[in-house]
Amino acid sequence: MAKKPEKARGRRGGAKKGGGRAKARPAGRSSAAAARGGRALRRHLVDLLRGGNAHVEFDQAVGGLPAELRGAKPPALPYSVWRLLEHMRIAQWDILEFSRNPKHVSPEWTDGYWPQGDAPPDDAAWEQSVKMFRADLKAMQEMVTDPSTDLLARIPHGDGQTILREALLVADHNAYHLGQIVAVRRLLGAWKQ
């Protein structure tokens, strides 16, 4: 009985015409491409941290909110814009400090990541929270754009985290809660598109 010829397998199957292995690129070309890719990755990370594109920017989300609504909670929601802002600020600060300071001690989980009350104690507390959030976000962006920062190296005092992972965590966490701030503002009738 004659054997049926084997079908050629595609990219994932293994055997294919030409041996199935890509040829290595010359070292000079690949390192230049890696450098360009590294710069592009850093730019993309900063864009993601900054917001915009598919996500609302921080200043859009918190700007222009009347003081009397900063501590207001819509019916059936457990948080106010103040609670979300402070939570974002604390979490971002914690991630930033963990990324750059081996002696940093994180707040108690979960209580240490949320403010005590629904409303800021005063206008100065609101302004300080906004100012600190912006400063820490800028510091994370500077860490990411610094060419001496190895985005893929493990953070020595961590347990496998990298600066890349921490920057993505900040961007993801902020985008999630900025969306919640927009939802709260919509329900309070304080969101202009």
N, C-alpha and C positions, 0 to 999 in steps of 0.2 A: 504494500500500500504506500503510495507516494505521500510525502509530507507536504502539507499546505505551506506556502511561503508565509513567513512571519510578517505581520503588518508593521510598518514603521510607526514607532511611537512618537508622540508629539513632545513638546518641550518638557513636560513633567515626567514622561515615561522612561527616560534614560537613553536607550539605544536610538540613535538617529544618524543620518548621513553626516559625515565630517567628524565623527568621534564624540560629539556631544559636549566638548569643552570649549569655552571661549578662550581666545588667545589673550595672553597678558599684554597690557599696554606698556610702552616704555615708561620707566620710572619718572622721568622728567615731566611727561605729559600728565600722568596720573596725579602727581603731587600738585601741579598747577591747577588741575581740575578740582582736586580736593580743597585747595585754598579758596578757589572761587565758590565751591559748594559751601565751605565753612562761612564765608562772608554772607552768602545768600541765606544760609540758615539763621545766622545772627540777625539779619534784617527782617526775616519772616517772624522770628521770635519777638522782636521789638514791636512789629506791627500787631502781632497777636496780643501782646501785653498792653499796648496802647488802646486797643479796642477799635471800633469802627468796622468797616467791611461788613461782616455778618453779625457783629455785635454792637450794641450801643456803647458809646464812650462814657467814661466815668463822669466827666463834667456835664454831659447831656443828662445823665440819669439823676444826678443830685442837684444840678443847677436850677435856680429859680423856684425851689420848693418853699412855699410860705412857712415861716417859722411855726405857726400854729398847727401845721400838718406834719411836722417832723416826728412827732410822737404818736400820731393817730394810727389806729389799727382798723382796717376795714372789717366788716362783719365776717366772721368765720375764718379769719386769718390770724395766726399767732404772733405776727411780727409787724413792727412799724418800720418806716424808712430808717429811723435812728438805730434801731436794733440791727438792721441789716448792714448799715454803714459801719457801725462799730465792729460788728462781727468780721466784715471784710478787712477792716483796718488791722484788727488784732491778728487774724489768720495770715494776712500778707506779711505783717511785721515778723511774725513767728517764723514763717518760711524763709524770709530774707535773712534773719539773724541766724537761723540754723545753717543756712548756706555759707555764711561768712565767719561765724564765730563758734569755735569749738567749745567754748565755755557757756554758750547759751542754754538756758533752761526754759523749756516750753511751759506755757500756762497749764493749769489743771484741765484735763479733758472731762467734760465739755463746758463746764461752768466758766472756766477762764477765758473762753472764746466768745462770750456774749456779755453785753452790758447788763447791769442790774435792772434798770428801768426801761420803759418804753420810749421815754422822751429824754432829750439831752437836758442836763441841769440848767443850761443857759445857752445863749447864742455863742458865747466864747467856746464852750465845749464842742458845739457843732463845727465851728470854724477850725478849731484845733484838730479835730478828727479828720476833716477834709484835707487840711494842710499836711498832716502826718501821712495820710493815705497817699497823696501825690508824691511826697518826698520818698517814701519807701518804694513806690512803683518806679520812680526815676532811678533809684539806687539799683533796683533789680535790672532795669534796662541797661544801665551802665555796666553792671557785672556781665551781662550777656554780650554786650558789644566790645568789651575789653578783650583784645586779641590774646592777652596772656591767660585768660580764663579758658581752661580746657572744659568744654561743655560736656564731654563724655567721660571724664575721669570721675571715679568714685570720690565722694566727699569723704576725706579721711576719718572724720568723727561720726560718720553715718553708718548705716548698715546696707549699703548698696545704692543709695541715692546719688544722682549726678546733678550738676547745675542745670543741665537740659531738662531733666525731670522736674526739678523744683520750679523752673521758669514756666514750664507747661502747666504745672499744678496751680501756680498763681493765676495764670491766664484763664484756665478752666474754672477755677473757683470764683474769680471775679466775674466772668461772663455769666455764670449761673446766677449769682446773687444780684448782679445788675439787672438781669431779666426780672428777678423778683421785685426789685425796686420799681421798675417800670409798671409791673402788674399792680403793686400797691398804689402807686400814683394814679393809675387809670381808675381803680376802684374808688379812690378818694376824689376823683374828678380834677386831678392836678397834673395831668399829662397832656402836653401839646405835641402833636406829631409834626 
